[in-house]
Amino acid sequence: MVHTASFYEDLHYEEGNKPAVKVMIKTDLAKEIRILFRKNQEMKEHKAPYTIIVQVLEGIIDFGTDGQRYLLNKGMMIVLPAHQIHDLIAQEESMVRLSLNLQDHTSKVEGV
């Protein structure tokens, strides 16, 4: 079966401290998730049980891991191994694509 989705349609940003998290596509191997941040919204320190890939589709994200900070601009990506603690802070309104292993639970992302 073929699936399509657009990261740029039906954009709904959350008010308050938590970003908006939406599963866009789920395959046999992975989940592709869109995270919408308003300026200064953040995801506090957390980790994933599998390797993750984070890509900034719009905006600027201050990404912290392993004692370092990375300023990720539109188009940039970062890959983290399993169990690596990290956090994200939006420097401006931003859209992030998160690629998760299928066995990882989206509820972990939503709860951060």
Secondary structure, DSSP 4 states (H G I P E B T S, - for coil): ------TTSS--PPSSSSPEEEEEEE-SSEEEEEEEE-TT-EEEEE--SS-EEEEEEESEEEEEETTEEEEEETT-EEEE-TT--EEEEESSSEEEEEEEETTS-HHHHHT-
